[in-house]
Amino acid sequence: MNLGGILNYVTVRRRNGERSVKKLSFIVLATLFALPQLGARSEPENYSRSGHIGHYLYYVISAPVETKVGEEAIVRIEVWSSYDIVLTRYKVRIFGAGTAYEESSDKSTNLPQGAGIPSTIAFKPSSEGMVYLEVKAEYDLSMGGQRQQGYGDATMPLAYARTQTFDELKAQNQELSEGYYNYAELEQRYLELRAAFEEVQANVEVLTASYAELEAAYNRLQDENRAMRENYEYLLAQLGEQENAVKTYEYLAVSSAAAAVIAVLAAAAARRRAAAGKAPGRRTQASSLGKFLPNQKI
């Protein structure tokens, strides 16, 4: 709805000495609050402000606290009359942060006391910064039978345009907070695992030391076993030599004993021959020896 249509709509005429302003005001308010909410906007974060434009006009503004760069935002403006006036000029302008909206009307419009002019304006900032609203009005009125002229204007900050809104920062902060809690939990788990690791590491060091000791003892046993084997082999070699020596000794002993026996027998035979007083022949000697050595052939 453009500004001229609104002004035509709110023109009030007197009929039968009675005003229909109250009824019309109610319709205007119902129309204002029944307007659809366009686009994705932070409506719960909207705020309202009010003030005066001159002596006989006041405004009520509903606008978001902040808006996002590149996204459309909505501002609702209501200008109300506190006295019977004729609005001769009305201008609304939004500027700042890359916005450039302006609408004006030079058409004279009766604005009885209590009547209002609602406006819903969409704007889209293209850069960061403050968005401002400017409202200007010129009007005529009759007071004490005299015609007077009035003027009023108001310029105010409307919303701050940001590339990253408070809601987005809040969501990021929530995400970071959750990440921090996850980090704290992971850190606690890390500390627990580190303590367990240090305990295992200490056990490994103890086992390593024990292993080193066992390895040294094993090496000593290996050396001792090697020395024992070498000694055993030496003793075994000595035993073999002694066994061979014993066998040689036994052989020599047996040979010596045999030679001694033969010598004894020979001596005995010699004594017998000497006793007989004759020299025994070869046959007699052989026969004599055969008596003592039956298994020997001579």
Rosetta blueprint (number, residue, H / E / L):
1 M L
2 N L
3 L H
4 G H
5 G H
6 I H
7 L H
8 N H
9 Y H
10 V L
11 T L
12 V L
13 R L
14 R L
15 R E
16 N L
17 G L
18 E E
19 R L
20 S L
21 V H
22 K H
23 K H
24 L H
25 S H
26 F H
27 I H
28 V H
29 L H
30 A H
31 T H
32 L H
33 F H
34 A L
35 L L
36 P L
37 Q L
38 L L
39 G L
40 A L
41 R L
42 S L
43 E H
44 P H
45 E H
46 N E
47 Y E
48 S E
49 R E
50 S E
51 G E
52 H E
53 I L
54 G L
55 H L
56 Y L
57 L E
58 Y E
59 Y E
60 V E
61 I E
62 S E
63 A E
64 P E
65 V L
66 E E
67 T E
68 K E
69 V L
70 G L
71 E L
72 E L
73 A E
74 I E
75 V E
76 R E
77 I E
78 E E
79 V E
80 W E
81 S E
82 S L
83 Y L
84 D L
85 I E
86 V E
87 L E
88 T E
89 R E
90 Y E
91 K E
92 V E
93 R E
94 I E
95 F E
96 G E
97 A L
98 G L
99 T E
100 A E
101 Y E
102 E E
103 E E
104 S E
105 S E
106 D L
107 K L
108 S L
109 T E
110 N E
111 L E
112 P L
113 Q L
114 G L
115 A L
116 G E
117 I E
118 P E
119 S E
120 T E
121 I E
122 A E
123 F E
124 K L
125 P L
126 S L
127 S L
128 E L
129 G E
130 M E
131 V E
132 Y E
133 L E
134 E E
135 V E
136 K E
137 A E
138 E E
139 Y E
140 D E
141 L E
142 S E
143 M E
144 G L
145 G L
146 Q E
147 R E
148 Q E
149 Q E
150 G E
151 Y E
152 G E
153 D E
154 A E
155 T E
156 M E
157 P E
158 L E
159 A E
160 Y E
161 A E
162 R E
163 T L
164 Q L
165 T L
166 F H
167 D H
168 E H
169 L H
170 K H
171 A H
172 Q H
173 N H
174 Q H
175 E H
176 L H
177 S H
178 E H
179 G H
180 Y H
181 Y H
182 N H
183 Y H
184 A H
185 E H
186 L H
187 E H
188 Q H
189 R H
190 Y H
191 L H
192 E H
193 L H
194 R H
195 A H
196 A H
197 F H
198 E H
199 E H
200 V H
201 Q H
202 A H
203 N H
204 V H
205 E H
206 V H
207 L H
208 T H
209 A H
210 S H
211 Y H
212 A H
213 E H
214 L H
215 E H
216 A H
217 A H
218 Y H
219 N H
220 R H
221 L H
222 Q H
223 D H
224 E H
225 N H
226 R H
227 A H
228 M H
229 R H
230 E H
231 N H
232 Y H
233 E H
234 Y H
235 L H
236 L H
237 A H
238 Q H
239 L H
240 G H
241 E H
242 Q H
243 E H
244 N H
245 A H
246 V H
247 K H
248 T H
249 Y H
250 E H
251 Y H
252 L H
253 A H
254 V H
255 S H
256 S H
257 A H
258 A H
259 A H
260 A H
261 V H
262 I H
263 A H
264 V H
265 L H
266 A H
267 A H
268 A H
269 A H
270 A H
271 R H
272 R H
273 R H
274 A H
275 A H
276 A H
277 G L
278 K L
279 A L
280 P L
281 G L
282 R H
283 R H
284 T H
285 Q H
286 A H
287 S H
288 S H
289 L H
290 G H
291 K H
292 F H
293 L L
294 P L
295 N L
296 Q L
297 K L
298 I L
